[in-house]
Amino acid sequence: MVDGEKQFGKPVASRPEKVFVEHTSVNPNKAMHIGHLRNSILGDTVARVLGWLGFSVEVCNYIDDTGVQVVDVVTALLYLDPPFHAEDPGFQRIWRRFQRTVF
């Protein structure tokens, strides 16, 4: 491209809006697969196109985000009965301690 030559289709002015793009938040408790690579490519492409169109773009990728998994475990401990194999004395000690400390 020659200096000063306008790129076809690119807006002349930048946009005042800021865009936040979050993508590829991989679950660290499961194996990665080709879908994660696809999501990385799609997320990065969307962010680059928005930047090219003049938006101020911020990209975020949460790595090792285990928040949802922790919520699942705590919910199970709060609302489910102890498992059938919970006859182990060590597990019983932990279960009693948990029941005393929650609510």
Protein Blocks (a to p, Z undefined) as FASTA:
>chain_A
ZZhiacehiafbdcfbdcdddehiacfkbccdfklmmmmmmmmmmmmmmmmnopacdddd
dehiaklmmmmmmmmmmmmccdfklmbfklmmmmmmmmmmgZZ
